[in-house]
Amino acid sequence: MDATYSLFGILRENKVRLLIIFVTISVFLIALNGLFSPFTLYGGSWVHIQAEKPLNVDEMRQMVLLIEKELHELGYEEINVGYVGDIFILIDIAGVDIEETQYIFEIISESNVLPSKINMIDFGEITRQPNPILNLFILYFLAAITTGLFLYHRYKNHKISIVGIITVLSTIIITPFGFASLINLKISGDLIEMAIIMTIPTAIALENHVSTTDSVFFGKEKPKKSRMKYLIFLIITVCAIRFVTSVIGMHELHFITSSLLAVFFWIFPQVVMSFFIVFVITGPAYVKIIHKLKYTFNNKS
């Protein structure tokens, strides 16, 4: 068998080495963030506040800043304070149990400096647990290795493009982190996006190999310069979607009062990023795998 398609031959390819570097850096950044997340390691309490009346954007921001100031003055540094719509404020406090949290907000609710009285307060516990992101990474890493070995062993004689196998591995490892915020793992959305965007250069690293397929970025094979234009356009488009649908952007749309709609605007960019990787960047490799499988099955029949 040609050394290019052997296991050690794969690792000698510069494009594959570059891909492994990007994936490793991305996963390391995500795991590092989870490792130092106080809410993941130490637990704490969450608080949901409903203002007595709808507030405009400036009033909401003032409310958040004043609550942050009150908490800092009381000695609590590891906090997250944000608002949803024009009436709800969400707060996380690390290392504090519910009883202590209730006492804190009894004091804060009596403050006369808030732009609105507090109509309702809900409390809950952020469960103490070991860092889940590392467990999630180990699970998907094992799944990726298993899938890769199966594909390599099953189809090595058919010479399916190495980029296909590497693409499957990188997709299985990276994509789940795009949905991590959906299951409340307390991972920074910004860091998720940064790590996911870092996988975009893998398309550049592999594009010479992928260009042997008959479908590259929505069409027939195109010159390298043309493919780079497609890649740059797609990066700009996804970043624009992320900005427009971000929580910051949503705050400017103060007429949006539905909390469910606000949650949609928060998770939608993560989903877009994940599908961007799966269907746009890695699409050509999957196309080649499918064509090879069809060719194999047709020959057998």
C-alpha positions as CSV (number, residue, x, y, z in Angstrom):
1,M,0.0,0.0,0.0
2,D,1.2,3.5,-0.8
3,A,2.8,5.2,2.2
4,T,0.6,8.2,1.8
5,Y,-2.4,6.0,2.9
6,S,-0.6,4.3,5.7
7,L,-1.1,5.4,9.3
8,F,2.5,6.9,9.5
9,G,2.1,8.3,6.1
10,I,-0.9,10.3,7.2
11,L,1.1,11.9,10.1
12,R,3.9,12.9,7.7
13,E,1.5,15.1,5.7
14,N,2.0,18.7,6.7
15,K,-1.7,19.4,6.1
16,V,-2.7,16.7,8.6
17,R,-0.2,18.0,11.1
18,L,-1.6,21.5,10.8
19,L,-5.1,20.2,11.3
20,I,-4.1,18.3,14.4
21,I,-2.4,21.5,15.8
22,F,-5.6,23.6,15.2
23,V,-7.9,21.0,16.8
24,T,-5.6,20.5,19.8
25,I,-5.3,24.3,20.4
26,S,-9.1,24.6,20.2
27,V,-9.9,21.8,22.6
28,F,-7.1,23.0,25.0
29,L,-8.7,26.5,25.1
30,I,-12.1,25.1,25.8
31,A,-10.8,22.7,28.5
32,L,-8.7,25.5,30.1
33,N,-11.8,27.7,30.4
34,G,-13.8,25.0,32.0
35,L,-10.9,24.2,34.4
36,F,-10.9,27.7,35.7
37,S,-14.6,28.3,35.8
38,P,-15.6,28.9,39.4
39,F,-19.2,27.9,38.8
40,T,-18.1,24.5,37.5
41,L,-15.7,23.7,40.3
42,Y,-17.2,25.3,43.3
43,G,-20.9,25.5,42.6
44,G,-22.9,28.5,43.9
45,S,-26.4,30.0,43.5
46,W,-28.4,31.5,40.7
47,V,-30.9,34.3,41.2
48,H,-33.7,35.4,38.8
49,I,-35.1,38.9,39.5
50,Q,-38.3,40.3,37.9
51,A,-38.5,44.1,37.9
52,E,-41.8,45.6,39.0
53,K,-42.2,47.4,35.6
54,P,-40.6,47.1,32.1
55,L,-37.4,49.0,31.8
56,N,-35.7,50.5,28.8
57,V,-32.1,49.6,27.8
58,D,-30.4,52.3,29.8
59,E,-32.4,51.5,32.9
60,M,-31.6,47.8,32.6
61,R,-27.9,48.5,32.3
62,Q,-28.1,50.8,35.3
63,M,-29.9,48.0,37.2
64,V,-27.2,45.5,36.4
65,L,-24.4,47.9,37.3
66,L,-25.9,48.8,40.6
67,I,-26.5,45.1,41.5
68,E,-22.9,44.3,40.6
69,K,-21.7,47.2,42.7
70,E,-23.8,46.1,45.7
71,L,-22.5,42.5,45.4
72,H,-18.9,43.7,45.2
73,E,-19.3,45.9,48.2
74,L,-20.6,42.9,50.1
75,G,-17.4,41.0,49.2
76,Y,-18.6,38.8,46.3
77,E,-16.2,38.9,43.3
78,E,-17.0,35.8,41.3
79,I,-20.4,36.9,39.8
80,N,-22.2,37.0,36.5
81,V,-25.0,39.6,36.1
82,G,-27.0,40.0,32.9
83,Y,-30.5,40.8,31.8
84,V,-33.0,39.3,29.3
85,G,-35.7,41.4,27.7
86,D,-36.9,44.4,29.6
87,I,-37.9,42.9,32.9
88,F,-35.7,39.9,33.9
89,I,-32.2,40.0,35.5
90,L,-30.2,36.8,35.8
91,I,-27.4,36.5,38.4
92,D,-24.8,33.7,39.3
93,I,-22.8,33.9,42.4
94,A,-20.0,31.4,42.9
95,G,-19.3,29.6,46.2
96,V,-22.5,30.8,47.9
97,D,-25.4,28.6,49.2
98,I,-29.1,29.5,48.8
99,E,-29.6,30.7,52.4
100,E,-26.7,33.2,52.1
101,T,-28.0,34.3,48.7
102,Q,-31.5,35.0,50.1
103,Y,-30.0,37.1,52.9
104,I,-27.9,39.0,50.3
105,F,-30.9,39.9,48.2
106,E,-33.0,40.9,51.2
107,I,-30.4,43.6,51.7
108,I,-30.2,44.6,48.0
109,S,-34.0,44.6,47.6
110,E,-34.3,47.3,50.3
111,S,-31.9,49.6,48.4
112,N,-33.5,52.8,47.2
113,V,-30.9,53.4,44.4
114,L,-32.4,50.7,42.1
115,P,-34.4,52.2,39.1
116,S,-37.2,49.7,39.8
117,K,-38.5,47.8,42.8
118,I,-38.1,44.0,42.7
119,N,-41.4,42.2,42.1
120,M,-40.2,38.6,42.3
121,I,-37.1,36.7,43.2
122,D,-36.3,33.1,42.5
123,F,-33.3,31.2,43.9
124,G,-31.6,28.0,42.9
125,E,-28.4,26.0,43.4
126,I,-25.6,25.6,40.9
127,T,-24.8,22.0,41.6
128,R,-21.3,21.3,42.8
129,Q,-19.7,18.9,40.3
130,P,-16.4,18.0,38.8
131,N,-15.4,19.8,35.6
132,P,-17.8,18.3,33.0
133,I,-16.1,19.7,29.9
134,L,-13.1,17.4,30.4
135,N,-15.4,14.4,30.8
136,L,-17.2,15.5,27.6
137,F,-13.9,15.9,25.7
138,I,-12.7,12.4,26.8
139,L,-16.1,10.9,25.7
140,Y,-16.0,12.5,22.2
141,F,-12.3,11.9,21.8
142,L,-12.8,8.2,22.4
143,A,-15.7,8.2,20.0
144,A,-13.6,10.0,17.4
145,I,-10.7,7.6,17.7
146,T,-13.1,4.6,17.5
147,T,-14.8,6.1,14.4
148,G,-11.5,6.9,12.7
149,L,-10.1,3.4,13.3
150,F,-13.3,1.8,12.0
151,L,-13.3,3.9,8.8
152,Y,-9.6,3.4,8.2
153,H,-9.8,-0.4,8.7
154,R,-13.1,-0.8,6.8
155,Y,-12.2,1.3,3.7
156,K,-8.4,1.4,3.6
157,N,-8.4,-0.8,0.5
158,H,-10.8,1.5,-1.3
159,K,-8.4,4.4,-0.8
160,I,-11.0,6.8,0.5
161,S,-9.3,10.2,0.8
162,I,-7.4,10.7,4.0
163,V,-9.0,14.1,4.3
164,G,-12.3,12.4,4.7
165,I,-11.2,10.4,7.7
166,I,-9.4,13.4,9.3
167,T,-12.5,15.5,8.7
168,V,-14.8,13.0,10.5
169,L,-12.4,13.0,13.5
170,S,-12.2,16.7,13.7
171,T,-15.9,17.2,13.3
172,I,-16.8,14.6,16.0
173,I,-14.4,16.3,18.4
174,I,-15.2,20.0,17.7
175,T,-18.9,20.1,16.8
176,P,-20.3,19.2,20.3
177,F,-18.7,22.2,21.8
178,G,-20.9,24.4,19.6
179,F,-23.9,23.0,21.4
180,A,-22.4,23.0,24.9
181,S,-24.3,26.1,25.9
182,L,-27.6,24.3,25.2
183,I,-27.0,22.0,28.1
184,N,-25.8,24.7,30.5
185,L,-22.2,23.6,31.1
186,K,-21.2,27.2,32.1
187,I,-18.8,27.6,29.3
188,S,-18.1,31.1,27.9
189,G,-19.9,31.5,24.7
190,D,-17.2,33.8,23.4
191,L,-14.5,31.2,24.0
192,I,-16.6,28.5,22.3
193,E,-16.9,30.7,19.2
194,M,-13.2,31.5,19.3
195,A,-12.2,27.9,19.5
196,I,-14.7,27.0,16.7
197,I,-13.5,29.8,14.5
198,M,-10.0,28.5,15.0
199,T,-11.0,25.3,13.1
200,I,-11.7,27.4,10.0
201,P,-8.1,27.5,8.9
202,T,-8.3,23.7,8.7
203,A,-10.1,24.3,5.4
204,I,-7.1,26.2,4.2
205,A,-4.7,23.5,5.4
206,L,-6.8,20.8,3.6
207,E,-8.0,22.7,0.6
208,N,-5.4,21.4,-1.8
209,H,-6.3,17.9,-0.9
210,V,-10.1,18.6,-0.9
211,S,-9.8,20.2,-4.3
212,T,-9.6,16.8,-5.9
213,T,-13.3,16.3,-5.2
214,D,-15.9,17.3,-7.7
215,S,-17.7,19.6,-5.3
216,V,-15.8,22.4,-3.6
217,F,-17.7,25.1,-1.7
218,F,-21.1,24.8,-3.4
219,G,-19.9,24.1,-6.9
220,K,-17.4,22.6,-9.3
221,E,-13.7,22.7,-8.7
222,K,-12.5,26.3,-8.7
223,P,-9.0,27.8,-8.7
224,K,-7.3,28.3,-5.3
225,K,-7.8,32.1,-5.4
226,S,-11.6,31.7,-6.0
227,R,-11.9,29.1,-3.1
228,M,-10.1,31.5,-0.8
229,K,-12.7,34.2,-1.7
230,Y,-15.5,31.8,-0.8
231,L,-13.8,31.1,2.6
232,I,-13.3,34.7,3.5
233,F,-16.9,35.5,2.5
234,L,-18.2,32.7,4.7
235,I,-16.1,33.8,7.7
236,I,-17.4,37.3,7.4
237,T,-21.0,36.1,7.0
238,V,-20.9,33.9,10.1
239,C,-19.3,36.6,12.2
240,A,-21.9,39.1,11.1
241,I,-24.7,36.7,12.1
242,R,-23.0,36.2,15.4
243,F,-22.9,40.0,16.0
244,V,-26.4,40.7,14.9
245,T,-27.9,37.8,17.0
246,S,-25.7,38.3,20.0
247,V,-27.0,39.2,23.4
248,I,-25.4,42.6,23.1
249,G,-27.1,43.2,19.8
250,M,-30.4,41.9,21.3
251,H,-30.2,44.4,24.1
252,E,-30.4,47.2,21.6
253,L,-33.7,45.7,20.4
254,H,-35.4,46.7,23.6
255,F,-38.9,46.0,22.2
256,I,-38.1,42.3,22.4
257,T,-39.7,41.3,25.7
258,S,-40.1,37.5,25.3
259,S,-37.6,35.6,27.4
260,L,-37.9,32.6,25.1
261,L,-37.1,34.7,22.1
262,A,-34.1,36.1,24.0
263,V,-32.8,32.6,24.7
264,F,-33.2,31.8,21.0
265,F,-31.1,34.8,20.1
266,W,-28.5,33.5,22.5
267,I,-28.2,29.9,21.3
268,F,-28.8,30.5,17.6
269,P,-25.3,31.7,16.8
270,Q,-23.8,28.6,18.4
271,V,-26.0,26.4,16.2
272,V,-25.0,28.4,13.1
273,M,-21.3,28.0,13.9
274,S,-21.6,24.2,14.3
275,F,-23.5,23.7,11.1
276,F,-21.1,26.1,9.4
277,I,-18.3,23.7,10.2
278,V,-20.1,20.5,9.4
279,F,-21.8,21.4,6.1
280,V,-19.6,24.2,4.6
281,I,-16.0,23.6,5.6
282,T,-16.1,19.8,5.8
283,G,-18.8,19.3,3.2
284,P,-16.5,18.4,0.2
285,A,-14.8,15.7,2.2
286,Y,-18.1,14.1,3.1
287,V,-19.1,14.3,-0.6
288,K,-16.1,12.4,-1.5
289,I,-16.7,9.7,1.1
290,I,-20.3,9.3,-0.1
291,H,-19.2,9.0,-3.7
292,K,-16.6,6.4,-2.8
293,L,-19.1,4.4,-0.8
294,K,-21.7,4.5,-3.7
295,Y,-18.9,3.4,-6.1
296,T,-18.0,0.5,-3.8
297,F,-21.5,-0.7,-3.3
298,N,-22.4,-0.4,-7.0
299,N,-19.3,-2.5,-7.9
300,K,-20.3,-5.2,-5.3
301,S,-23.8,-5.4,-6.6
